[in-house]
């Protein structure tokens, strides 16, 4: 089961990055800083907004032991 979750997460992350770049191209700036993207921007593009903690790159860089603990928790709780 975790493998399917990772495959979906990788797809969602790829879509997120593609849509994020589209949003940032047209994003206005204030005071020389570009406004940050928001979840509502992604809804308009039919994409999932992924906070940093849910992004593929963040998760694959977590320590191995932490990932094992998360897997055990998910398995025990049938999530």
C-alpha positions as YAML, in Angstrom:
chain: A
units: angstrom
residues:
- id: 1
  name: UNK
  ca: [0.00, 0.00, 0.00]
- id: 2
  name: UNK
  ca: [2.69, 2.63, 0.76]
- id: 3
  name: UNK
  ca: [4.08, 2.18, -2.77]
- id: 4
  name: UNK
  ca: [0.79, 3.28, -4.35]
- id: 5
  name: UNK
  ca: [0.72, 6.26, -2.01]
- id: 6
  name: UNK
  ca: [4.23, 7.27, -3.11]
- id: 7
  name: UNK
  ca: [3.29, 6.92, -6.77]
- id: 8
  name: UNK
  ca: [0.25, 9.15, -6.27]
- id: 9
  name: UNK
  ca: [2.29, 11.63, -4.23]
- id: 10
  name: UNK
  ca: [4.91, 11.81, -6.98]
- id: 11
  name: UNK
  ca: [2.18, 12.51, -9.55]
- id: 12
  name: UNK
  ca: [0.55, 15.13, -7.31]
- id: 13
  name: UNK
  ca: [3.94, 16.76, -6.68]
- id: 14
  name: UNK
  ca: [4.75, 16.91, -10.41]
- id: 15
  name: UNK
  ca: [1.36, 18.48, -11.12]
- id: 16
  name: UNK
  ca: [1.82, 20.87, -8.19]
- id: 17
  name: UNK
  ca: [5.22, 22.08, -9.49]
- id: 18
  name: UNK
  ca: [3.87, 22.50, -13.03]
- id: 19
  name: UNK
  ca: [0.86, 24.54, -11.87]
- id: 20
  name: UNK
  ca: [2.98, 26.48, -9.38]
- id: 21
  name: UNK
  ca: [5.29, 27.65, -12.17]
- id: 22
  name: UNK
  ca: [2.26, 28.74, -14.26]
- id: 23
  name: UNK
  ca: [0.86, 30.68, -11.30]
- id: 24
  name: UNK
  ca: [4.18, 32.34, -10.50]
- id: 25
  name: UNK
  ca: [4.60, 33.54, -14.12]
- id: 26
  name: UNK
  ca: [1.53, 35.75, -13.79]
- id: 27
  name: UNK
  ca: [1.84, 36.56, -10.09]
- id: 28
  name: UNK
  ca: [1.90, 40.26, -9.20]
- id: 29
  name: UNK
  ca: [4.60, 41.63, -6.95]
- id: 30
  name: UNK
  ca: [4.49, 44.20, -4.18]
- id: 31
  name: UNK
  ca: [7.50, 46.06, -2.94]
- id: 32
  name: UNK
  ca: [9.77, 43.99, -5.18]
- id: 33
  name: UNK
  ca: [8.54, 40.69, -3.71]
- id: 34
  name: UNK
  ca: [6.35, 38.25, -5.57]
- id: 35
  name: UNK
  ca: [3.17, 37.29, -3.74]
- id: 36
  name: UNK
  ca: [3.18, 33.72, -2.47]
- id: 37
  name: UNK
  ca: [0.89, 31.09, -3.95]
- id: 38
  name: UNK
  ca: [-2.21, 30.02, -2.06]
- id: 39
  name: UNK
  ca: [-4.40, 26.94, -2.04]
- id: 40
  name: UNK
  ca: [-7.15, 28.86, -3.86]
- id: 41
  name: UNK
  ca: [-4.78, 29.44, -6.81]
- id: 42
  name: UNK
  ca: [-4.53, 25.68, -7.27]
- id: 43
  name: UNK
  ca: [-8.28, 25.10, -7.05]
- id: 44
  name: UNK
  ca: [-8.71, 27.42, -10.03]
- id: 45
  name: UNK
  ca: [-6.27, 25.21, -11.99]
- id: 46
  name: UNK
  ca: [-7.85, 21.90, -10.83]
- id: 47
  name: UNK
  ca: [-4.70, 20.89, -8.96]
- id: 48
  name: UNK
  ca: [-3.91, 19.92, -5.39]
- id: 49
  name: UNK
  ca: [-2.10, 22.43, -3.19]
- id: 50
  name: UNK
  ca: [0.69, 20.65, -1.33]
- id: 51
  name: UNK
  ca: [2.13, 22.33, 1.76]
- id: 52
  name: UNK
  ca: [5.88, 21.83, 2.10]
- id: 53
  name: UNK
  ca: [5.44, 18.96, 4.58]
- id: 54
  name: UNK
  ca: [3.39, 17.01, 2.01]
- id: 55
  name: UNK
  ca: [5.67, 17.57, -0.96]
- id: 56
  name: UNK
  ca: [7.48, 14.57, -2.41]
- id: 57
  name: UNK
  ca: [10.97, 16.11, -2.14]
- id: 58
  name: UNK
  ca: [10.43, 16.90, 1.55]
- id: 59
  name: UNK
  ca: [9.17, 13.40, 2.37]
- id: 60
  name: UNK
  ca: [11.86, 11.45, 0.52]
- id: 61
  name: UNK
  ca: [14.50, 13.39, 2.42]
- id: 62
  name: UNK
  ca: [13.15, 12.44, 5.85]
- id: 63
  name: UNK
  ca: [15.37, 10.14, 7.87]
- id: 64
  name: UNK
  ca: [14.76, 6.45, 7.10]
- id: 65
  name: UNK
  ca: [13.83, 5.59, 10.70]
- id: 66
  name: UNK
  ca: [11.10, 8.24, 10.76]
- id: 67
  name: UNK
  ca: [9.63, 6.80, 7.56]
- id: 68
  name: UNK
  ca: [9.61, 3.32, 9.11]
- id: 69
  name: UNK
  ca: [7.78, 4.65, 12.17]
- id: 70
  name: UNK
  ca: [5.21, 6.39, 9.97]
- id: 71
  name: UNK
  ca: [4.68, 3.19, 7.98]
- id: 72
  name: UNK
  ca: [4.17, 1.17, 11.14]
- id: 73
  name: UNK
  ca: [1.67, 3.72, 12.44]
- id: 74
  name: UNK
  ca: [-0.30, 3.71, 9.19]
- id: 75
  name: UNK
  ca: [-0.30, -0.08, 9.06]
- id: 76
  name: UNK
  ca: [-1.45, -0.44, 12.68]
- id: 77
  name: UNK
  ca: [-4.23, 2.10, 12.21]
- id: 78
  name: UNK
  ca: [-5.29, 0.79, 8.76]
- id: 79
  name: UNK
  ca: [-5.08, 4.27, 7.20]
...
